[in-house]
Every structure is written in structure tokens, then in C-alpha cells.
Amino acid sequence: MEKTLWEVYTKEQLEELEKVTSSYKDFLDAGKTERECVAEIIRLAQEQGYKDLSTLETVQPGDKVYVPWMEKSIALFNVGEEALENGMNILGAHIDSPRMDLKQNPLYEESGFAYFDTHYYGGIKKYQWVTLPLAIHGVVVKKDGTKMNISIGENENDPVFTVTDLLVHLSAKQLEKNASVVVEGENLDLLVGNRPLEGEEKDAVAAQISKLLKETYGMEKEDFMSAELEVVPAGKARDLGFDRSMIMAYGQDDRVCAYTSLAAMFEVPDVKRTSCCILVDKEEIGSVGATGMHSRFFENAVAELLDKCGQFSELKLRRTMANSTMISSDVSAAYDPMYPEVYDKKSSAFFGKGIVINKHTGSRGKSGSNDANAEYIAKIRNVFGTHDVAFQMTEMGKIDVGGGGTIAYILAQFGMEVIDGGVALLCMHAPWEVSSKADVYEAYRAYCAFLKDMK
């Protein structure tokens, strides 16, 4: 078996690896929702000298700017010496993750228990989300526009919440069901209380919850209508294994690629060709909506940048997009020896072997795939070879088993060269996902090489 990265890294690289992955874990803890991610990204970017593009009259080579969008997506640009119409080097990841969202009228009572009604977001195995300590993150916007940020369940003094499951002693019929329906979506309701409000005769437990929400958070029951509250696993990112070689955390799909892309932008400050990092919302539900990659947000941001660089025309905008090169920084599936039947081992990604490059994603006959061309792959190989980056060319499982998609094909519609490249995960889309520290670090190195030398 070929050596893993752990066996070839120098002492200095291992020290840098621990520094990068420690900061990555902090990023995961600070950003459990897309809004929290954008806020943390702006904080980190400002520390690196990035400025909000909207505050600048003009932009010059060497300037570093960011363009946030609805607090859920963001684009960062490090402006190079070359004209923008020659294209950019783009890293693009998503910052939304599978979860449960509260419905707009969530609070109800049943048989002495108070619940929040939920609607799951993205592709999940519903049975994985029961009997876990869960937290509530998000925003509440009152009628007058006042916005309140909510985070309940992360502090050790906070309460947590859970979705109940049937005890094994009474679950004979349940265990006969197909795994996809052993827990139904409508049963993923959050248990939030059991103590009745004194003096109330009807729905006294729900009344108690309403009272506590008003007293503690200044929130009326009607405010749920204009709230975005997300239910996520409570707890911090942790080292996994006696050897601390792995990370177990919520939301690594795709915040592992978001963070390493962002860190690469900060590490490569001086560029000839403009570098860009796009971090977007809604990928887990098809990249739709005003904050998804299908929106005109990114195109508009590039147009604004061209204008403030004194270079805008409709033709130059089209050239900028078409002449750009991109790594769609998204995760892939790591080979799991507990389930070998779903993998083609020859085309699988392995922990500790480097960044994963997928020529195509999609499902079965490459449906919904970008399918990068050979010439671009050769360029990627050359850049990675120059910088001694370890990479794996893989596919996600056996052909007819399943598949998945990324934002790659959406940017490719502009005519730019795009390929998928990211970190392989175990337990993808589960409440707690697992990555290799070595692969996280190697993805960071790969993205740095791409920003430096891709032409």
C-alpha cells in the first residue's frame, strides 16, 4: 500500500497541519449556519485587510475586497495585476449543510409535551437525527425589522433539545420498516418542554414555553413567522481517534472546503491573476433561491468589481467569466471498509492520501455532471506536481449505486474551466461527519498552489 501523508510530511508540515486544523475546528464551532459562517468569514477577512466592495469608489491591483449577499453568501476577491477580462482563479464552496428547520408556526403541545415542528433541509437519513442533543441557531426578525441572533444549546449552561425515538422494547413493528421510513419526516419534531404554566388549563406546557421565549429572548409566538431557526447537533468539533488524526464535527460538508479555500486566499496575498473565493448557500437543495449559485449574485459581484476597476463592459464581463478557471471545492466520499460493496476500490478516495479530484460528479451515466475536459485536468496535474501536492482521481461509489452533485456545472455554464476538488469524508450528511486532518491540510496546500500558479 502506498504511504499516507502522515508518513511523508516533515516535522514543519506536521506543525503547520495542526495549526490549520485547529483554526478549522474553531471555524466550524463559530459557523453552524450559513449566516454565522458569513459573519465569521467577514471577521476573518477584515483581519486580513479585506474591505467591503460597496464602501470603495475605485479598486486597484493589490486590493482585497468582499461582497456579501443577504448575509448567507459571500464572494472575496484578491485583485491581481492582469486585466480581469483575462479571467480569475476561483475557489467555490458552499456553506449550508443538512439540518432541520423550524416551521413558521412550530410550537404545539401533545399529551403534556411541548414540541417545535420541523422540516428537514437537504439529504439526510432521518433516523440519524433522533436521541441526539440538538441546538437551535438562527435569526428572528420582528415586525419592526429588529433582528435577534439566536444560539441555544452550545453553552454548557444552555438547555439542549432532542427528537425522541421508540424504545427497543416496543419497536418490533418499527424495526421491520425500510430505513427510509423507520422515522418519518413529520416525526422529526423537537422536544422543548414538559412543565406546565401555573394557572393555565389548556396547552399549559406550550404556554410555559411561550412565556419563557418572551422573557428570555423577547420573542412573541407570532415572530416565528419571520424567523429562520435551524436545528443542528449541539457540541464542538473534536479530534477523533487515540492518535488525533481525524476530526469529527457537524457541517464538514462543505465547510471543510469553505475554510481551506478561505485560508488559501489569505495565504496567497500577491497574485498576478485575480483570485476569488465564492462561498454560497442552498447547494444542499439544488443551489436555488436568491442566495444559491443559480442566482445572479456572483455575476453581479464581478460586474461591480469590473466597474470599480474601470474595466466594465458587458463583453468584458463575459470574457472575465469565460476565461476564468475554477476548482469547485466540495467534499467526496471516502472509502469505508465497513461498507465495501458500494465502492469501486480502484476509483475510491482514501483517508490520508490527499485532495480528491472528481472529473465528474452526477449520478449514473454522469447525469447532472460538469465532466471536466482532459486539457484542464492536465493543467491541474501540472500545478499540483510543481507544488508537490498529493491528490486522488476518484468517483463517488459504484456507477449504479447513487451519486451527487456540486456547484461545478453552474459556473461551467459561463464557459469557464471547472473541476471538482475537495476533501473525502466518512459519514457524509450525518449529524457528525469525519475528515482526515492530513487531507484537510493537503486541500489547503492544493488551493494555495492553484491560486499561485494556475494560468
C-alpha positions as CSV (number, residue, x, y, z in Angstrom):
1,M,0.0,0.0,0.0
2,E,1.3,3.5,-0.8
3,K,2.4,5.6,2.0
4,T,-0.1,8.0,3.6
5,L,0.7,11.7,4.0
6,W,1.3,11.1,7.7
7,E,4.4,9.1,6.7
8,V,5.9,11.7,4.3
9,Y,5.2,15.1,6.0
10,T,8.1,16.8,7.5
11,K,8.1,18.0,11.2
12,E,7.4,21.5,10.0
13,Q,4.5,20.4,7.9
14,L,3.0,18.4,10.7
15,E,3.2,21.5,12.9
16,E,1.5,23.6,10.2
17,L,-1.1,20.9,9.8
18,E,-2.1,21.1,13.5
19,K,-2.3,24.9,13.2
20,V,-4.5,24.8,10.1
21,T,-6.8,22.1,11.5
22,S,-7.1,23.8,14.9
23,S,-8.2,27.0,13.2
24,Y,-10.6,24.9,11.1
25,K,-12.2,23.5,14.1
26,D,-12.7,27.0,15.5
27,F,-14.3,28.0,12.3
28,L,-16.7,25.1,12.5
29,D,-17.7,26.0,16.0
30,A,-18.3,29.6,15.1
31,G,-20.3,28.9,12.0
32,K,-23.0,26.3,12.3
33,T,-25.3,28.1,9.9
34,E,-24.7,29.9,6.7
35,R,-25.4,33.3,8.4
36,E,-22.9,32.5,11.1
37,C,-20.4,31.4,8.5
38,V,-20.6,34.6,6.6
39,A,-20.3,36.7,9.8
40,E,-17.2,34.7,10.7
41,I,-15.7,35.0,7.2
42,I,-16.2,38.7,7.2
43,R,-14.5,39.0,10.6
44,L,-11.5,36.9,9.4
45,A,-11.3,38.7,6.1
46,Q,-11.2,42.1,7.7
47,E,-8.3,41.0,9.9
48,Q,-6.5,40.2,6.6
49,G,-7.2,43.7,5.2
50,Y,-10.2,42.9,3.1
51,K,-12.8,45.7,2.6
52,D,-16.4,45.7,1.7
53,L,-16.5,46.5,-2.1
54,S,-19.6,48.7,-1.6
55,T,-17.5,51.1,0.6
56,L,-14.9,51.8,-2.1
57,E,-15.1,54.2,-5.1
58,T,-12.3,52.6,-7.0
59,V,-10.3,49.4,-6.8
60,Q,-6.6,48.9,-7.8
61,P,-4.4,45.8,-8.3
62,G,-3.4,44.6,-4.8
63,D,-6.8,45.5,-3.2
64,K,-8.6,42.8,-1.4
65,V,-12.4,43.1,-1.3
66,Y,-15.5,41.1,-0.3
67,V,-19.1,41.2,-1.5
68,P,-21.7,39.7,1.0
69,W,-25.2,38.8,-0.2
70,M,-28.2,38.6,2.2
71,E,-25.9,37.5,5.0
72,K,-25.9,34.0,3.5
73,S,-23.4,34.1,0.6
74,I,-20.1,35.9,0.0
75,A,-17.5,36.4,-2.7
76,L,-13.9,37.5,-1.9
77,F,-11.5,38.9,-4.5
78,N,-7.8,39.5,-4.3
79,V,-7.2,41.8,-7.3
80,G,-4.2,40.9,-9.5
81,E,-2.1,42.8,-11.9
82,E,-3.7,41.3,-15.0
83,A,-6.9,42.7,-16.5
84,L,-9.9,40.9,-15.1
85,E,-11.1,40.0,-18.6
86,N,-8.1,37.6,-18.8
87,G,-10.0,35.6,-16.2
88,M,-9.7,34.7,-12.5
89,N,-8.7,31.7,-10.4
90,I,-11.8,30.8,-8.5
91,L,-12.4,28.5,-5.5
92,G,-16.0,27.9,-4.9
93,A,-17.6,26.0,-1.9
94,H,-21.0,26.0,-0.2
95,I,-21.6,26.9,3.5
96,D,-25.1,25.4,4.0
97,S,-25.4,21.9,5.5
98,P,-28.1,19.3,6.0
99,R,-30.2,20.1,9.1
100,M,-33.7,20.6,10.4
101,D,-35.5,24.0,10.1
102,L,-38.3,25.1,12.3
103,K,-41.6,25.6,10.5
104,Q,-43.2,29.1,10.6
105,N,-45.8,28.0,13.2
106,P,-43.8,25.4,15.1
107,L,-45.0,25.4,18.7
108,Y,-47.6,22.9,19.8
109,E,-48.5,20.6,22.7
110,E,-49.3,17.0,22.8
111,S,-50.0,14.9,25.9
112,G,-48.1,17.1,28.2
113,F,-45.1,17.7,26.0
114,A,-44.3,20.9,24.1
115,Y,-42.7,20.5,20.6
116,F,-41.3,22.5,17.8
117,D,-42.5,21.3,14.4
118,T,-39.6,20.9,11.9
119,H,-39.0,20.4,8.2
120,Y,-35.7,18.8,7.3
121,Y,-33.3,20.5,4.9
122,G,-31.1,18.7,2.4
123,G,-30.5,15.0,2.0
124,I,-30.5,13.2,5.4
125,K,-31.0,9.8,6.8
126,K,-33.9,10.8,9.1
127,Y,-33.2,8.0,11.7
128,Q,-29.8,9.5,12.4
129,W,-31.3,12.6,13.9
130,V,-33.1,11.1,16.9
131,T,-31.9,10.9,20.5
132,L,-29.2,13.5,20.0
133,P,-28.5,16.7,21.9
134,L,-29.6,19.4,19.5
135,A,-29.2,23.2,19.4
136,I,-31.2,26.0,17.8
137,H,-29.3,28.6,15.8
138,G,-30.6,31.4,13.6
139,V,-32.3,34.8,13.4
140,V,-35.7,36.2,14.4
141,V,-36.8,39.4,12.7
142,K,-39.6,41.2,14.4
143,K,-42.3,43.2,12.6
144,D,-40.4,46.5,13.1
145,G,-37.3,45.0,11.5
146,T,-35.4,44.4,14.7
147,K,-33.2,41.3,14.2
148,M,-32.2,39.0,17.0
149,N,-29.5,36.3,16.7
150,I,-30.3,33.1,18.4
151,S,-28.0,30.4,19.6
152,I,-29.3,28.0,22.2
153,G,-27.7,24.7,23.2
154,E,-24.0,25.4,22.7
155,N,-23.0,26.9,26.1
156,E,-22.7,24.3,28.8
157,N,-25.3,26.2,30.8
158,D,-27.8,26.2,27.9
159,P,-30.6,23.6,27.6
160,V,-30.5,21.3,24.7
161,F,-33.3,19.7,22.7
162,T,-34.0,16.3,21.1
163,V,-36.1,14.2,18.8
164,T,-37.4,11.2,20.6
165,D,-37.4,7.6,19.3
166,L,-39.3,4.5,20.2
167,L,-37.8,2.3,22.8
168,V,-36.4,-1.0,21.6
169,H,-38.8,-2.9,23.9
170,L,-41.8,-1.7,21.8
171,S,-40.2,-1.3,18.4
172,A,-40.8,-4.7,16.8
173,K,-43.0,-3.3,14.1
174,Q,-40.8,-0.2,13.6
175,L,-37.8,-2.4,13.0
176,E,-39.5,-4.2,10.2
177,K,-39.7,-0.9,8.2
178,N,-37.4,0.2,5.4
179,A,-34.7,2.5,6.8
180,S,-36.0,5.4,4.8
181,V,-39.3,5.4,6.7
182,V,-38.4,3.9,10.1
183,V,-38.5,7.6,11.2
184,E,-40.9,9.7,9.2
185,G,-40.2,13.4,8.4
186,E,-43.3,14.5,10.3
187,N,-42.0,12.8,13.4
188,L,-38.7,14.8,13.5
189,D,-40.3,17.2,15.9
190,L,-38.2,18.8,18.6
191,L,-39.0,18.1,22.3
192,V,-38.7,21.5,24.0
193,G,-40.6,21.3,27.3
194,N,-42.8,19.4,29.8
195,R,-43.5,21.8,32.6
196,P,-47.0,23.4,32.6
197,L,-47.5,27.1,33.3
198,E,-49.3,27.5,36.6
199,G,-52.9,28.6,36.2
200,E,-53.3,27.5,32.6
201,E,-55.8,24.8,31.8
202,K,-55.3,24.3,28.1
203,D,-51.9,23.7,26.4
204,A,-50.2,24.8,29.6
205,V,-46.8,23.4,28.6
206,A,-46.8,25.3,25.3
207,A,-47.9,28.4,27.2
208,Q,-44.9,28.0,29.5
209,I,-42.6,27.8,26.5
210,S,-44.2,30.9,25.0
211,K,-43.7,32.7,28.3
212,L,-40.0,31.7,28.5
213,L,-39.4,32.7,24.9
214,K,-40.8,36.2,25.6
215,E,-39.0,36.6,29.0
216,T,-35.6,35.2,27.8
217,Y,-35.4,36.2,24.2
218,G,-38.1,38.9,23.7
219,M,-39.8,36.7,21.2
220,E,-43.6,36.5,20.6
221,K,-45.2,33.4,19.2
222,E,-46.0,35.3,16.0
223,D,-42.3,36.2,15.5
224,F,-41.7,32.6,14.3
225,M,-43.4,33.7,11.0
226,S,-40.4,35.9,10.2
227,A,-37.7,33.7,11.7
228,E,-35.0,31.4,10.3
229,L,-34.2,28.9,13.0
230,E,-32.1,25.9,12.3
231,V,-31.7,22.7,14.4
232,V,-28.2,21.4,14.4
233,P,-26.2,19.0,16.6
234,A,-25.1,20.6,19.9
235,G,-21.4,20.4,20.6
236,K,-18.0,21.4,19.3
237,A,-15.7,19.9,16.7
238,R,-13.5,17.3,18.2
239,D,-10.4,15.3,17.4
240,L,-11.2,11.7,16.6
241,G,-9.0,8.7,17.4
242,F,-6.3,8.0,20.0
243,D,-3.9,9.4,17.5
244,R,-6.0,12.5,17.0
245,S,-5.6,12.0,13.2
246,M,-9.2,12.8,12.4
247,I,-11.9,15.4,13.1
248,M,-15.5,14.7,14.0
249,A,-17.9,17.6,13.6
250,Y,-21.2,18.8,12.2
251,G,-21.3,20.6,8.8
252,Q,-17.9,19.5,7.3
253,D,-19.9,19.1,4.1
254,D,-18.9,21.6,2.8
255,R,-17.4,23.9,5.4
256,V,-14.1,21.9,5.2
257,C,-13.7,23.1,1.7
258,A,-15.0,26.6,2.5
259,Y,-12.5,27.1,5.3
260,T,-9.5,25.7,3.4
261,S,-10.4,27.8,0.3
262,L,-10.7,30.9,2.5
263,A,-7.4,30.1,4.3
264,A,-5.7,29.8,0.9
265,M,-6.9,33.2,-0.1
266,F,-5.3,34.7,3.0
267,E,-2.1,32.7,2.5
268,V,-1.6,33.9,-1.1
269,P,-1.7,37.7,-0.9
270,D,0.2,38.7,-4.1
271,V,-1.2,37.4,-7.3
272,K,-0.8,38.3,-11.0
273,R,-4.2,36.8,-11.9
274,T,-7.1,37.9,-9.7
275,S,-8.0,35.2,-7.2
276,C,-11.6,34.7,-6.0
277,C,-13.4,32.6,-3.4
278,I,-17.1,32.1,-3.6
279,L,-18.9,30.7,-0.6
280,V,-22.6,30.2,-1.2
281,D,-25.9,29.0,0.3
282,K,-28.5,26.5,-0.8
283,E,-26.3,23.9,-2.5
284,E,-27.9,21.1,-0.5
285,I,-31.3,21.8,-2.1
286,G,-30.2,22.5,-5.6
287,S,-28.4,25.9,-5.4
288,V,-31.7,27.6,-5.9
289,G,-33.1,30.9,-4.5
290,A,-31.6,34.3,-4.2
291,T,-28.6,33.1,-2.2
292,G,-27.9,30.0,-4.2
293,M,-25.3,29.6,-7.0
294,H,-28.1,29.7,-9.6
295,S,-28.8,33.3,-8.7
296,R,-27.1,36.3,-10.4
297,F,-25.3,37.2,-7.2
298,F,-21.8,36.2,-8.3
299,E,-22.2,37.6,-11.8
300,N,-23.4,40.9,-10.4
301,A,-20.5,41.0,-7.9
302,V,-18.0,40.5,-10.8
303,A,-19.7,43.3,-12.7
304,E,-19.4,45.6,-9.7
305,L,-15.7,44.8,-9.4
306,L,-15.1,45.4,-13.1
307,D,-16.8,48.8,-12.8
308,K,-14.7,49.9,-9.8
309,C,-11.6,48.7,-11.6
310,G,-12.6,51.0,-14.5
311,Q,-12.9,47.9,-16.8
312,F,-16.6,47.2,-17.1
313,S,-18.4,46.4,-20.3
314,E,-20.9,43.6,-21.0
315,L,-18.3,42.0,-23.3
316,K,-15.6,42.2,-20.7
317,L,-17.9,40.7,-18.1
318,R,-18.5,37.7,-20.4
319,R,-14.8,37.4,-21.1
320,T,-13.9,37.5,-17.4
321,M,-16.3,34.7,-16.6
322,A,-15.4,32.6,-19.7
323,N,-11.6,32.9,-19.2
324,S,-11.7,32.0,-15.5
325,T,-10.6,28.7,-14.1
326,M,-12.3,27.1,-11.1
327,I,-12.0,24.4,-8.5
328,S,-15.5,23.6,-7.3
329,S,-14.3,22.9,-3.7
330,D,-16.7,20.2,-2.5
331,V,-16.4,17.0,-0.5
332,S,-16.4,13.5,-1.8
333,A,-17.0,10.1,-0.2
334,A,-14.1,8.3,1.5
335,Y,-13.7,4.6,1.1
336,D,-15.4,2.9,4.2
337,P,-14.2,-0.6,4.7
338,M,-17.3,-1.3,6.7
339,Y,-19.4,-1.0,3.5
340,P,-17.1,-2.1,0.7
341,E,-20.0,-3.3,-1.5
342,V,-20.9,0.3,-2.7
343,Y,-17.4,1.4,-3.7
344,D,-15.2,0.7,-6.7
345,K,-12.0,0.4,-4.8
346,K,-9.8,1.4,-7.8
347,S,-11.7,4.7,-8.1
348,S,-12.2,5.5,-4.4
349,A,-10.8,8.2,-2.2
350,F,-8.8,7.1,0.9
351,F,-8.0,8.9,4.1
352,G,-4.5,10.4,4.3
353,K,-4.0,10.3,0.5
354,G,-4.6,13.9,-0.3
355,I,-7.2,16.1,-2.0
356,V,-9.9,14.3,-4.0
357,I,-10.3,15.4,-7.7
358,N,-13.5,14.3,-9.4
359,K,-13.5,14.7,-13.2
360,H,-17.3,14.4,-12.9
361,T,-19.9,14.0,-10.3
362,G,-23.6,13.4,-11.1
363,S,-25.3,10.1,-10.9
364,R,-25.4,7.0,-13.2
365,G,-24.4,8.0,-16.8
366,K,-22.8,11.2,-15.4
367,S,-26.2,12.8,-15.3
368,G,-26.1,16.4,-14.0
369,S,-22.3,16.5,-14.2
370,N,-19.8,19.1,-15.3
371,D,-17.3,16.5,-16.6
372,A,-14.1,18.5,-16.8
373,N,-12.0,18.2,-20.0
374,A,-8.6,16.5,-20.3
375,E,-6.7,19.7,-21.1
376,Y,-7.8,21.3,-17.9
377,I,-7.0,18.2,-15.8
378,A,-3.5,18.3,-17.3
379,K,-3.1,21.9,-16.1
380,I,-4.3,20.9,-12.6
381,R,-1.9,18.0,-12.6
382,N,1.0,20.3,-13.6
383,V,0.2,22.8,-10.9
384,F,-0.1,20.2,-8.2
385,G,3.1,18.5,-9.4
386,T,5.0,21.7,-9.3
387,H,4.0,22.2,-5.6
388,D,4.2,18.5,-4.6
389,V,0.5,18.3,-3.8
390,A,-0.9,14.8,-3.2
391,F,-4.2,14.2,-5.0
392,Q,-6.5,11.3,-5.8
393,M,-8.6,11.0,-9.0
394,T,-11.8,9.3,-7.9
395,E,-15.5,8.8,-8.4
396,M,-18.2,8.6,-5.8
397,G,-19.0,4.9,-5.4
398,K,-20.1,2.4,-8.0
399,I,-21.8,3.6,-11.1
400,D,-25.4,2.5,-10.4
401,V,-25.3,2.8,-6.6
402,G,-26.0,6.5,-6.4
403,G,-24.2,9.8,-6.8
404,G,-24.3,13.5,-6.0
405,G,-23.8,17.0,-7.4
406,T,-21.9,20.2,-6.7
407,I,-22.0,23.8,-8.0
408,A,-19.4,23.0,-10.7
409,Y,-21.9,22.7,-13.6
410,I,-23.5,26.1,-12.8
411,L,-20.2,28.0,-13.2
412,A,-19.3,26.0,-16.2
413,Q,-22.4,27.5,-18.0
414,F,-20.3,30.7,-18.3
415,G,-17.8,28.6,-20.4
416,M,-15.1,28.6,-17.7
417,E,-13.0,25.5,-17.0
418,V,-14.2,23.9,-13.8
419,I,-13.3,20.7,-11.9
420,D,-14.4,19.3,-8.5
421,G,-11.7,19.1,-5.9
422,G,-12.2,18.7,-2.1
423,V,-11.8,16.6,1.0
424,A,-13.1,13.0,1.3
425,L,-15.4,12.4,4.3
426,L,-16.8,9.4,6.2
427,C,-20.4,9.6,7.3
428,M,-21.2,12.5,4.9
429,H,-24.6,14.2,5.6
430,A,-24.8,12.6,9.0
431,P,-25.1,14.8,12.1
432,W,-21.4,14.2,12.8
433,E,-19.1,13.8,9.8
434,V,-15.4,12.6,9.9
435,S,-12.4,14.0,8.0
436,S,-8.7,13.3,8.0
437,K,-6.5,16.1,9.3
438,A,-4.0,15.2,6.7
439,D,-6.5,15.6,3.9
440,V,-7.8,18.9,5.3
441,Y,-4.2,20.3,5.3
442,E,-3.5,18.9,1.8
443,A,-6.6,20.5,0.4
444,Y,-5.3,23.8,1.8
445,R,-2.0,23.3,0.1
446,A,-3.7,22.4,-3.1
447,Y,-5.8,25.5,-3.1
448,C,-2.8,27.7,-2.4
449,A,-1.0,26.1,-5.3
450,F,-4.0,26.7,-7.6
451,L,-4.2,30.4,-6.7
452,K,-0.5,30.9,-7.1
453,D,0.2,29.2,-10.5
454,M,-3.0,28.3,-12.4
455,K,-2.9,30.3,-15.7
